[in-house]
Amino acid sequence: MAAGLPGSEDVPCSWNLTCQALRTCRGGHFRVLLLMLKPWCISRAVYQMTEGRRCQVHLLDDRKLELLVQPKLLAKELLDLVASHFNLKEKEYFGIAFTDETGHLNWLQLDRRVLEHDFPKKSGPVVLYFCVRFYIESISYLKDNATIELFFLNAKSCIYKELIDVDSEVVFELASYILQEAKGDFTSNEVVRSDLKKLPALPTQALKEHPSLAYCEDRVIEHYKKLNGQTRGQAIVNYMSIVESLPTYGVHYYAVKDKQGIPWWLGLSYKGIFQYDYHDKVKPRKIFQWRQLENLYFREKKFSVEVHDPRRASVTRRTFGHSGIAVHTWYACPALIKSIWAMAISQHQFYLDRKQSKSKIHAARSLSEIAIDLTETGTLKTSKLANMGSKGKIISGSSGSLLSSGSQESDSSQSAKKDMLAALKSRQEALEETLRQRLEELKRLCLREAELTGKLPVEYPLDPGEEPPIVRRRIGTAFKLDEQKVLPKGEEAELERLEREFAIQSQITEAARRLASDPNVSKKL
């Protein structure tokens, strides 16, 4: 630690965000932020300018954010930063993940620091993915249009990357909705063929199942012509209605083996845990709903669940006796088993949270209403970035902001700067309110001390030009009487009554004497 800089223990929890925001500013914006921070904050920001690790977050619109993640940055804070780029309010459905050494998505745990996760040991920046983690029955339960837009982008990405099993004919129909959403009504075959080569609409597997690319394009065009007149919102709603009906939508798959070494797929979703044949992800062989779950745990290469099954009696490690609990176990490498367990815990908690708050959940919106809203609001706020360059363009910045690498005068850059300044202003106001409350508490404590000592402490906070308050010291005139004399039993004798009166008068006399001898009390008083 450099001399003169405060230690890490003195830095507030919002320090990382402040330091990160400083890195992304240019010119006048940098000076504005410096004025908002205390001098020691500025020194530390400059001092830590090179700390952290480069990370690249892939967004759902195929764009990338290059970030410098600080050692103390929590995964929750990183998710908040990325979500703010989309002006996203319903963050509870999303997460940030990385591809582990087994090829599966490993999700960042929000209560842990980002750099504490076991990332693959590769050179270059850490590659992360922002996508949907928790799915629901229908987009009609989503409150915000931005959330629906992201669910739509997530579904498109899953279809194109073949993470969802889809029949090729359904793929052609979905591709026509993508064209309708992005390009509007059909114009000509040549334009459609050109657009299909640019849009993520036709996955590789669908192309392999048919004789030629031209045949696939013709099938898409047939469906596309039928959509003439549909609005952008209707295209999104119809697309999502088809995707939500697919059996593999919303399921996170993990490759596991049973005790005999037979491979299986283990599927986790908001509905429960499913076991599939290795060559069939559509129809599960076993279904364990979350309401049946009694316990789940892992140890090294083994992941086990205990479910309530009244049709079967077994001996469990918890009860050591016959009960309606059945134990099911799967095996994989320790890293994957831990990832499965973490996902199962989070999905089960998501199920419990939704179950607990179902009485508070707002009524589902109609799909037609959603279509109208999506058409009126247009694309996401950040869709402006999509028009700035080609697919896959890198947006650079620190972990405190998400600024475009394009011109500083671009709409997205200006918007990001305004969002960043607004966030800092909000943080400043929160800190000022906390300071005000602490000063009020300090004033109360100082006044209480002054009443006891007769002297106002030097720590009493005064505003410029404010006169210190005049405080009169409290005199110790309180007294306590014998309970036996104050609370007589039965009919008191004359002697007991006199003793009680005498005790009271004695205490009053002593209190009056202390008042009279106190130099700070006016004799008239």
VOTORKOL-503065 format. One record per residue (C-alpha): residue in three letters; z, y, x; residue number from 1. Coordinates in steps of 0.001 Angstrom, whole numbers, always signed. Example, Ala and Ser with C-alpha at 12.3 -4.5 7.8 and 13.67 -1.06 7.14 Angstrom:
# residues 2
PT_Ala_+7800_-4500_+12300_1
PT_Ser_+7140_-1060_+13670_2
***
This chain:
# residues 525
PT_Met_+0_+0_+0_1
PT_Ala_-957_+3363_+1451_2
PT_Ala_+1817_+5852_+2115_3
PT_Gly_+2471_+8290_-679_4
PT_Leu_+936_+6093_-3380_5
PT_Pro_+3117_+4620_-6123_6
PT_Gly_+3632_+878_-6141_7
PT_Ser_+1977_-1344_-8683_8
PT_Glu_+5271_-1699_-10510_9
PT_Asp_+5193_+2021_-11314_10
PT_Val_+1716_+1953_-12802_11
PT_Pro_+1503_+1927_-16629_12
PT_Cys_-238_-964_-18380_13
PT_Ser_-3218_+1249_-19149_14
PT_Trp_-3710_+2022_-15460_15
PT_Asn_-6581_-389_-14914_16
PT_Leu_-8578_+1076_-17780_17
PT_Thr_-8001_+4599_-16467_18
PT_Cys_-9001_+3681_-12938_19
PT_Gln_-12035_+1800_-14195_20
PT_Ala_-13163_+4740_-16306_21
PT_Leu_-12994_+7018_-13275_22
PT_Arg_-15477_+4882_-11407_23
PT_Thr_-18207_+5239_-13975_24
PT_Cys_-18194_+9020_-14296_25
PT_Arg_-20725_+11289_-12706_26
PT_Gly_-20613_+14986_-11949_27
PT_Gly_-18869_+17094_-14556_28
PT_His_-17572_+14053_-16447_29
PT_Phe_-15676_+12991_-13343_30
PT_Arg_-14017_+16416_-13098_31
PT_Val_-13075_+16369_-16787_32
PT_Leu_-11282_+13066_-16331_33
PT_Leu_-9492_+14275_-13219_34
PT_Leu_-7974_+17130_-15224_35
PT_Met_-6615_+14635_-17746_36
PT_Leu_-4732_+12599_-15133_37
PT_Lys_-1701_+13264_-12970_38
PT_Pro_-2287_+13801_-9218_39
PT_Trp_-830_+10421_-8247_40
PT_Cys_-3216_+8740_-10697_41
PT_Ile_-6160_+10442_-9014_42
PT_Ser_-5006_+9378_-5562_43
PT_Arg_-4537_+5798_-6635_44
PT_Ala_-7889_+5750_-8432_45
PT_Val_-9660_+6818_-5264_46
PT_Tyr_-7586_+4403_-3192_47
PT_Gln_-8447_+1397_-5383_48
PT_Met_-12084_+2348_-5776_49
PT_Thr_-13297_-786_-3974_50
PT_Glu_-10860_-3363_-5398_51
PT_Gly_-11875_-5993_-7960_52
PT_Arg_-14588_-8617_-8396_53
PT_Arg_-18100_-8223_-9701_54
PT_Cys_-18769_-9850_-13058_55
PT_Gln_-21883_-9987_-15202_56
PT_Val_-21372_-10241_-18964_57
PT_His_-24356_-11527_-20959_58
PT_Leu_-24509_-9889_-24370_59
PT_Leu_-25943_-11404_-27541_60
PT_Asp_-29054_-9213_-27292_61
PT_Asp_-29952_-10804_-23919_62
PT_Arg_-28803_-7765_-21989_63
PT_Lys_-26352_-7933_-19109_64
PT_Leu_-23382_-5781_-18180_65
PT_Glu_-22418_-5649_-14521_66
PT_Leu_-18711_-4891_-14288_67
PT_Leu_-16119_-4497_-11573_68
PT_Val_-13111_-6385_-12930_69
PT_Gln_-9739_-5331_-11579_70
PT_Pro_-7197_-7993_-10498_71
PT_Lys_-4741_-7036_-13266_72
PT_Leu_-7290_-6745_-16074_73
PT_Leu_-6403_-9063_-18976_74
PT_Ala_-9094_-11060_-20761_75
PT_Lys_-8069_-9291_-23983_76
PT_Glu_-8763_-5922_-22360_77
PT_Leu_-12169_-7104_-21174_78
PT_Leu_-12985_-8311_-24689_79
PT_Asp_-11920_-4927_-26059_80
PT_Leu_-14213_-3176_-23602_81
PT_Val_-17227_-5275_-24510_82
PT_Ala_-16443_-5029_-28237_83
PT_Ser_-16263_-1240_-27991_84
PT_His_-19848_-1296_-26719_85
PT_Phe_-20887_-2586_-30153_86
PT_Asn_-18327_-469_-32018_87
PT_Leu_-16967_-3830_-33171_88
PT_Lys_-13849_-3879_-35363_89
PT_Glu_-13558_-7597_-36236_90
PT_Lys_-12982_-8829_-32691_91
PT_Glu_-11009_-11876_-33810_92
PT_Tyr_-14189_-13945_-34252_93
PT_Phe_-15497_-13384_-30722_94
PT_Gly_-14639_-14405_-27206_95
PT_Ile_-15832_-14386_-23611_96
PT_Ala_-16688_-17646_-21867_97
PT_Phe_-18141_-19001_-18647_98
PT_Thr_-19996_-22213_-17896_99
PT_Asp_-17735_-24591_-15978_100
PT_Glu_-18778_-27245_-13491_101
PT_Thr_-19296_-29789_-16294_102
PT_Gly_-21832_-27555_-18055_103
PT_His_-19529_-26737_-20989_104
PT_Leu_-18407_-23298_-22086_105
PT_Asn_-14871_-22519_-20965_106
PT_Trp_-13300_-19649_-22912_107
PT_Leu_-11133_-16968_-21350_108
PT_Gln_-7558_-17048_-22605_109
PT_Leu_-6818_-13577_-23905_110
PT_Asp_-3227_-13446_-22660_111
PT_Arg_-4237_-14274_-19066_112
PT_Arg_-5800_-12084_-16429_113
PT_Val_-9545_-12465_-16115_114
PT_Leu_-9534_-13402_-12432_115
PT_Glu_-6835_-16069_-12924_116
PT_His_-9335_-18414_-14597_117
PT_Asp_-10948_-21261_-12647_118
PT_Phe_-14461_-19892_-12226_119
PT_Pro_-17126_-22018_-10493_120
PT_Lys_-17036_-21497_-6739_121
PT_Lys_-20409_-19818_-6349_122
PT_Ser_-21569_-16765_-4484_123
PT_Gly_-22474_-13647_-6377_124
PT_Pro_-20918_-12125_-9470_125
PT_Val_-19056_-14207_-12046_126
PT_Val_-21330_-14865_-15026_127
PT_Leu_-19668_-14461_-18424_128
PT_Tyr_-20974_-14748_-21986_129
PT_Phe_-19905_-12678_-24985_130
PT_Cys_-20469_-14695_-28159_131
PT_Val_-18951_-16006_-31388_132
PT_Arg_-15967_-18301_-30827_133
PT_Phe_-14600_-18715_-34362_134
PT_Tyr_-16993_-19354_-37226_135
PT_Ile_-16413_-19101_-40984_136
PT_Glu_-18019_-20509_-44115_137
PT_Ser_-20264_-17537_-44830_138
PT_Ile_-21054_-14059_-43554_139
PT_Ser_-20059_-12835_-47033_140
PT_Tyr_-16416_-12927_-45828_141
PT_Leu_-17148_-10506_-42995_142
PT_Lys_-16133_-6923_-43679_143
PT_Asp_-18205_-4979_-41180_144
PT_Asn_-21991_-4862_-40867_145
PT_Ala_-21737_-4795_-37068_146
PT_Thr_-19998_-8186_-37202_147
PT_Ile_-22771_-9630_-39376_148
PT_Glu_-25396_-8311_-36959_149
PT_Leu_-23658_-10049_-34066_150
PT_Phe_-23333_-13315_-36007_151
PT_Phe_-27085_-13082_-36617_152
PT_Leu_-27808_-12512_-32920_153
PT_Asn_-25465_-15365_-32018_154
PT_Ala_-27224_-17732_-34442_155
PT_Lys_-30645_-16757_-33032_156
PT_Ser_-29403_-17436_-29510_157
PT_Cys_-27929_-20838_-30442_158
PT_Ile_-31169_-21911_-32161_159
PT_Tyr_-33346_-20773_-29260_160
PT_Lys_-31093_-22403_-26639_161
PT_Glu_-31059_-25616_-28720_162
PT_Leu_-27297_-25584_-29139_163
PT_Ile_-27848_-26349_-32834_164
PT_Asp_-29875_-29356_-33998_165
PT_Val_-32664_-28101_-36265_166
PT_Asp_-35708_-29810_-37727_167
PT_Ser_-38925_-28276_-36395_168
PT_Glu_-40131_-27251_-39863_169
PT_Val_-36871_-25343_-40369_170
PT_Val_-37414_-23740_-36963_171
PT_Phe_-40788_-22392_-38141_172
PT_Glu_-39186_-20935_-41262_173
PT_Leu_-36386_-19340_-39246_174
PT_Ala_-38937_-17883_-36837_175
PT_Ser_-40703_-16198_-39756_176
PT_Tyr_-37439_-14484_-40753_177
PT_Ile_-36986_-13296_-37150_178
PT_Leu_-40448_-11720_-37321_179
PT_Gln_-39694_-10114_-40690_180
PT_Glu_-36412_-8696_-39388_181
PT_Ala_-37898_-7342_-36155_182
PT_Lys_-41466_-6359_-37111_183
PT_Gly_-41549_-5972_-40885_184
PT_Asp_-44416_-7269_-43041_185
PT_Phe_-47256_-9412_-41748_186
PT_Thr_-50208_-7480_-40270_187
PT_Ser_-52550_-9879_-38455_188
PT_Asn_-52594_-13277_-36783_189
PT_Glu_-53187_-11770_-33350_190
PT_Val_-50189_-9463_-33606_191
PT_Val_-47950_-12291_-34818_192
PT_Arg_-48994_-14607_-31975_193
PT_Ser_-48276_-11839_-29482_194
PT_Asp_-44873_-11130_-31047_195
PT_Leu_-43896_-14808_-31054_196
PT_Lys_-44395_-14938_-27286_197
PT_Lys_-41956_-12027_-26863_198
PT_Leu_-39278_-12949_-29382_199
PT_Pro_-36719_-15780_-28943_200
PT_Ala_-38002_-17633_-31993_201
PT_Leu_-39472_-20995_-30955_202
PT_Pro_-37241_-23321_-28892_203
PT_Thr_-38854_-25604_-26339_204
PT_Gln_-38005_-28824_-28194_205
PT_Ala_-39872_-27692_-31304_206
PT_Leu_-42960_-26959_-29204_207
PT_Lys_-42796_-30421_-27593_208
PT_Glu_-42756_-32169_-30968_209
PT_His_-46162_-30774_-31968_210
PT_Pro_-49661_-30993_-30462_211
PT_Ser_-50040_-27366_-29402_212
PT_Leu_-48530_-23907_-29380_213
PT_Ala_-51276_-22686_-31699_214
PT_Tyr_-50243_-25247_-34319_215
PT_Cys_-46626_-24028_-34191_216
PT_Glu_-47751_-20418_-34466_217
PT_Asp_-49917_-21254_-37483_218
PT_Arg_-46954_-22892_-39236_219
PT_Val_-44832_-19793_-38567_220
PT_Ile_-47588_-17520_-39889_221
PT_Glu_-47745_-19518_-43126_222
PT_His_-44058_-18897_-43751_223
PT_Tyr_-44292_-15304_-42529_224
PT_Lys_-46936_-14331_-45068_225
PT_Lys_-44648_-15444_-47905_226
PT_Leu_-41987_-12948_-46836_227
PT_Asn_-44108_-9900_-47488_228
PT_Gly_-41945_-7149_-49018_229
PT_Gln_-38590_-8451_-47815_230
PT_Thr_-36328_-5857_-46231_231
PT_Arg_-34690_-6271_-42868_232
PT_Gly_-31326_-6948_-44515_233
PT_Gln_-32787_-9642_-46784_234
PT_Ala_-34397_-11332_-43775_235
PT_Ile_-31044_-11460_-41945_236
PT_Val_-29176_-12763_-45000_237
PT_Asn_-31785_-15467_-45707_238
PT_Tyr_-31830_-16483_-42047_239
PT_Met_-28041_-16849_-41964_240
PT_Ser_-27990_-18754_-45272_241
PT_Ile_-30267_-21401_-43770_242
PT_Val_-28364_-21585_-40477_243
PT_Glu_-24971_-21840_-42192_244
PT_Ser_-26213_-24871_-44121_245
PT_Leu_-26990_-26756_-40888_246
PT_Pro_-24351_-29422_-40132_247
PT_Thr_-24150_-28562_-36423_248
PT_Tyr_-23664_-24812_-36926_249
PT_Gly_-20254_-23522_-35874_250
PT_Val_-19268_-26684_-33985_251
PT_His_-18302_-26631_-30289_252
PT_Tyr_-19352_-29954_-28711_253
PT_Tyr_-17726_-31659_-25731_254
PT_Ala_-18882_-34845_-24000_255
PT_Val_-16020_-37369_-23810_256
PT_Lys_-15444_-41128_-23541_257
PT_Asp_-13095_-43514_-25274_258
PT_Lys_-10770_-46005_-23597_259
PT_Gln_-13616_-48526_-23240_260
PT_Gly_-15798_-45926_-21480_261
PT_Ile_-18180_-45471_-24435_262
PT_Pro_-19545_-41889_-24543_263
PT_Trp_-18972_-39719_-27614_264
PT_Trp_-19322_-36112_-28678_265
PT_Leu_-16122_-34375_-29727_266
PT_Gly_-16780_-31448_-32067_267
PT_Leu_-14253_-28660_-32699_268
PT_Ser_-14617_-26076_-35447_269
PT_Tyr_-12637_-24091_-38021_270
PT_Lys_-12695_-27228_-40217_271
PT_Gly_-11131_-29671_-37771_272
PT_Ile_-11971_-32194_-35046_273
PT_Phe_-15006_-34476_-35402_274
PT_Gln_-16146_-37495_-33397_275
PT_Tyr_-19913_-38112_-33158_276
PT_Asp_-22111_-40818_-31708_277
PT_Tyr_-23517_-39675_-28397_278
PT_His_-27069_-39679_-29799_279
PT_Asp_-26217_-38125_-33160_280
PT_Lys_-24499_-34753_-33437_281
PT_Val_-25240_-34419_-37149_282
PT_Lys_-23195_-37083_-38901_283
PT_Pro_-19612_-37514_-37629_284
PT_Arg_-18126_-40982_-37327_285
PT_Lys_-14554_-39690_-37655_286
PT_Ile_-13204_-36537_-39247_287
PT_Phe_-9750_-35093_-38570_288
PT_Gln_-9078_-32036_-40695_289
PT_Trp_-6609_-29458_-39440_290
PT_Arg_-4265_-30045_-42370_291
PT_Gln_-3900_-33663_-41202_292
PT_Leu_-2932_-32637_-37673_293
PT_Glu_+590_-33504_-36542_294
PT_Asn_+281_-32896_-32811_295
PT_Leu_-2252_-32553_-30011_296
PT_Tyr_-1632_-32791_-26288_297
PT_Phe_-3318_-33565_-22983_298
PT_Arg_-2383_-35077_-19666_299
PT_Glu_-4783_-35051_-16723_300
PT_Lys_-7868_-36936_-17975_301
PT_Lys_-6590_-37720_-21480_302
PT_Phe_-6713_-35663_-24682_303
PT_Ser_-4843_-37027_-27705_304
PT_Val_-4336_-35999_-31301_305
PT_Glu_-1799_-37312_-33784_306
PT_Val_-2977_-37082_-37374_307
PT_His_-1335_-37960_-40644_308
PT_Asp_-2969_-41112_-42015_309
PT_Pro_-978_-42801_-44825_310
PT_Arg_-3393_-45759_-44836_311
PT_Arg_-2427_-46723_-41332_312
PT_Ala_+925_-47360_-39689_313
PT_Ser_+1309_-47064_-35942_314
PT_Val_+3918_-46496_-33274_315
PT_Thr_+3915_-42977_-31834_316
PT_Arg_+5561_-41680_-28718_317
PT_Arg_+7589_-39269_-30867_318
PT_Thr_+8967_-41511_-33616_319
PT_Phe_+9117_-44895_-31826_320
PT_Gly_+8667_-46552_-35170_321
PT_His_+6162_-47249_-37895_322
PT_Ser_+4914_-44178_-39682_323
PT_Gly_+1792_-42650_-41200_324
PT_Ile_+782_-41148_-37844_325
PT_Ala_-2370_-42323_-36087_326
PT_Val_-3054_-41470_-32437_327
PT_His_-6629_-40909_-31237_328
PT_Thr_-7409_-40442_-27549_329
PT_Trp_-10467_-39387_-25531_330
PT_Tyr_-11079_-39102_-21806_331
PT_Ala_-12929_-36733_-19469_332
PT_Cys_-12350_-34875_-16191_333
PT_Pro_-9074_-32881_-16057_334
PT_Ala_-10800_-29474_-16193_335
PT_Leu_-12791_-30402_-19303_336
PT_Ile_-9776_-32007_-20984_337
PT_Lys_-7782_-28816_-20486_338
PT_Ser_-10679_-26786_-21892_339
PT_Ile_-10874_-29070_-24969_340
PT_Trp_-7133_-28779_-25533_341
PT_Ala_-7229_-24961_-25260_342
PT_Met_-10133_-24789_-27726_343
PT_Ala_-8382_-27152_-30157_344
PT_Ile_-5199_-25074_-30008_345
PT_Ser_-7104_-21840_-30653_346
PT_Gln_-9204_-23302_-33497_347
PT_His_-6099_-24737_-35153_348
PT_Gln_-4341_-21377_-34840_349
PT_Phe_-7405_-19669_-36342_350
PT_Tyr_-7210_-22105_-39259_351
PT_Leu_-3499_-21364_-39759_352
PT_Asp_-4022_-17602_-39552_353
PT_Arg_-6765_-17707_-42181_354
PT_Lys_-4683_-19977_-44411_355
PT_Gln_-1689_-17652_-44161_356
PT_Ser_-3711_-14522_-44888_357
PT_Lys_-5958_-15934_-47614_358
PT_Ser_-4008_-14049_-50240_359
PT_Lys_-4781_-10856_-48348_360
PT_Ile_-8452_-11606_-47682_361
PT_His_-10740_-9234_-49503_362
PT_Ala_-13165_-10629_-52071_363
PT_Ala_-16390_-11910_-50567_364
PT_Arg_-19314_-9546_-50830_365
PT_Ser_-22487_-10705_-52515_366
PT_Leu_-25380_-11502_-50196_367
PT_Ser_-27597_-9007_-52002_368
PT_Glu_-25027_-6280_-51356_369
PT_Ile_-24891_-7227_-47687_370
PT_Ala_-28700_-7139_-47478_371
PT_Ile_-28761_-3614_-48893_372
PT_Asp_-26063_-2430_-46475_373
PT_Leu_-27841_-3939_-43468_374
PT_Thr_-31113_-2320_-44462_375
PT_Glu_-29498_+1085_-44953_376
PT_Thr_-27436_+1077_-41777_377
PT_Gly_-30256_-287_-39645_378
PT_Thr_-29645_-2049_-36362_379
PT_Leu_-26468_-1954_-34342_380
PT_Lys_-25519_+1284_-32662_381
PT_Thr_-26313_-287_-29318_382
PT_Ser_-29772_-1349_-30459_383
PT_Lys_-30897_+1968_-28984_384
PT_Leu_-30491_+256_-25646_385
PT_Ala_-33000_-2372_-26672_386
PT_Asn_-35741_+249_-26734_387
PT_Met_-34982_+1509_-23243_388
PT_Gly_-36463_-1384_-21372_389
PT_Ser_-37531_-4976_-21316_390
PT_Lys_-35445_-7995_-22266_391
PT_Gly_-32748_-8911_-19813_392
PT_Lys_-32339_-5436_-18353_393
PT_Ile_-29075_-4977_-16451_394
PT_Ile_-26626_-2314_-17545_395
PT_Ser_-24328_-1357_-14707_396
PT_Gly_-20850_+86_-14844_397
PT_Ser_-17225_-648_-14114_398
PT_Ser_-14807_-2613_-16242_399
PT_Gly_-13704_+628_-17823_400
PT_Ser_-17016_+1599_-19371_401
PT_Leu_-20411_+255_-20266_402
PT_Leu_-22876_+2893_-19158_403
PT_Ser_-26619_+2387_-19054_404
PT_Ser_-28304_+2422_-15678_405
PT_Gly_-31022_+4609_-17174_406
PT_Ser_-31146_+8387_-17402_407
PT_Gln_-27865_+10189_-17902_408
PT_Glu_-29481_+12104_-20726_409
PT_Ser_-30311_+8957_-22724_410
PT_Asp_-28646_+8543_-26104_411
PT_Ser_-26859_+5369_-25111_412
PT_Ser_-25476_+6891_-21915_413
PT_Gln_-24242_+10000_-23703_414
PT_Ser_-22751_+7876_-26472_415
PT_Ala_-20958_+5646_-23973_416
PT_Lys_-19550_+8681_-22175_417
PT_Lys_-18340_+10167_-25443_418
PT_Asp_-16694_+6856_-26385_419
PT_Met_-15016_+6697_-22990_420
PT_Leu_-13715_+10267_-23217_421
PT_Ala_-12551_+9668_-26786_422
PT_Ala_-10647_+6566_-25646_423
PT_Leu_-8999_+8506_-22826_424
PT_Lys_-8149_+11355_-25192_425
PT_Ser_-6585_+8899_-27616_426
PT_Arg_-4583_+7359_-24791_427
PT_Gln_-3462_+10816_-23658_428
PT_Glu_-2270_+11670_-27173_429
PT_Ala_-378_+8389_-27416_430
PT_Leu_+1352_+9044_-24088_431
PT_Glu_+2215_+12597_-25140_432
PT_Glu_+3754_+11321_-28373_433
PT_Thr_+5793_+8743_-26446_434
PT_Leu_+6937_+11472_-24043_435
PT_Arg_+7968_+13699_-26957_436
PT_Gln_+10054_+10900_-28471_437
PT_Arg_+11742_+10187_-25137_438
PT_Leu_+12559_+13881_-24634_439
PT_Glu_+14124_+14063_-28079_440
PT_Glu_+16222_+11017_-27254_441
PT_Leu_+17275_+12588_-23935_442
PT_Lys_+18288_+15788_-25741_443
PT_Arg_+20490_+13837_-28145_444
PT_Leu_+22202_+11988_-25289_445
PT_Cys_+22790_+15220_-23337_446
PT_Leu_+24300_+16906_-26405_447
PT_Arg_+26640_+13974_-26945_448
PT_Glu_+27731_+14174_-23311_449
PT_Ala_+28272_+17934_-23631_450
PT_Glu_+30485_+17422_-26680_451
PT_Leu_+32661_+15116_-24633_452
PT_Thr_+32765_+17107_-21374_453
PT_Gly_+32283_+20652_-22637_454
PT_Lys_+29394_+21193_-20204_455
PT_Leu_+25654_+20781_-20876_456
PT_Pro_+24080_+18361_-18325_457
PT_Val_+21425_+19778_-15985_458
PT_Glu_+19083_+16997_-17180_459
PT_Tyr_+18815_+18597_-20612_460
PT_Pro_+15067_+19273_-21101_461
PT_Leu_+14216_+22904_-21864_462
PT_Asp_+10865_+24338_-22849_463
PT_Pro_+9639_+27410_-20947_464
PT_Gly_+11692_+30415_-22098_465
PT_Glu_+14073_+28293_-24181_466
PT_Glu_+17794_+29136_-23978_467
PT_Pro_+20213_+26235_-23518_468
PT_Pro_+22200_+25437_-26661_469
PT_Ile_+25875_+26369_-26942_470
PT_Val_+27932_+23213_-27317_471
PT_Arg_+31656_+23078_-28219_472
PT_Arg_+33594_+20242_-26645_473
PT_Arg_+35130_+17825_-29061_474
PT_Ile_+38904_+17688_-28943_475
PT_Gly_+40560_+14306_-29080_476
PT_Thr_+42399_+14813_-32363_477
PT_Ala_+41661_+11424_-33854_478
PT_Phe_+44602_+9062_-34227_479
PT_Lys_+45368_+5570_-35511_480
PT_Leu_+48299_+4499_-37669_481
PT_Asp_+50147_+1226_-37808_482
PT_Glu_+48583_-929_-40494_483
PT_Gln_+51988_-2274_-41439_484
PT_Lys_+53046_+1241_-42391_485
PT_Val_+49785_+2374_-43989_486
PT_Leu_+49300_-762_-46084_487
PT_Pro_+52716_-1658_-47502_488
PT_Lys_+53269_-4996_-49179_489
PT_Gly_+54604_-4919_-52736_490
PT_Glu_+56997_-2171_-53698_491
PT_Glu_+57863_-202_-50582_492
PT_Ala_+61427_+715_-49867_493
PT_Glu_+62395_+4354_-49467_494
PT_Leu_+62946_+3845_-45745_495
PT_Glu_+59423_+2435_-45256_496
PT_Arg_+57923_+5379_-47150_497
PT_Leu_+59778_+7837_-44962_498
PT_Glu_+58680_+6012_-41801_499
PT_Arg_+55045_+6196_-42911_500
PT_Glu_+55279_+9915_-43680_501
PT_Phe_+56981_+10544_-40356_502
PT_Ala_+54252_+8660_-38445_503
PT_Ile_+51496_+10631_-40153_504
PT_Gln_+53164_+13987_-39580_505
PT_Ser_+53827_+13097_-35926_506
PT_Gln_+50166_+12351_-35308_507
PT_Ile_+49070_+15542_-37063_508
PT_Thr_+51498_+17557_-34970_509
PT_Glu_+50219_+15987_-31722_510
PT_Ala_+46607_+16708_-32688_511
PT_Ala_+47463_+20328_-33477_512
PT_Arg_+49220_+20665_-30116_513
PT_Arg_+46127_+19423_-28249_514
PT_Leu_+43973_+21913_-30142_515
PT_Ala_+46324_+24777_-29353_516
PT_Ser_+46434_+23956_-25638_517
PT_Asp_+42673_+23617_-25236_518
PT_Pro_+41315_+26722_-23405_519
PT_Asn_+37830_+26381_-24928_520
PT_Val_+39016_+26719_-28520_521
PT_Ser_+39445_+30137_-30081_522
PT_Lys_+43090_+30863_-30953_523
PT_Lys_+41969_+32273_-34289_524
PT_Leu_+40343_+28903_-35025_525
***
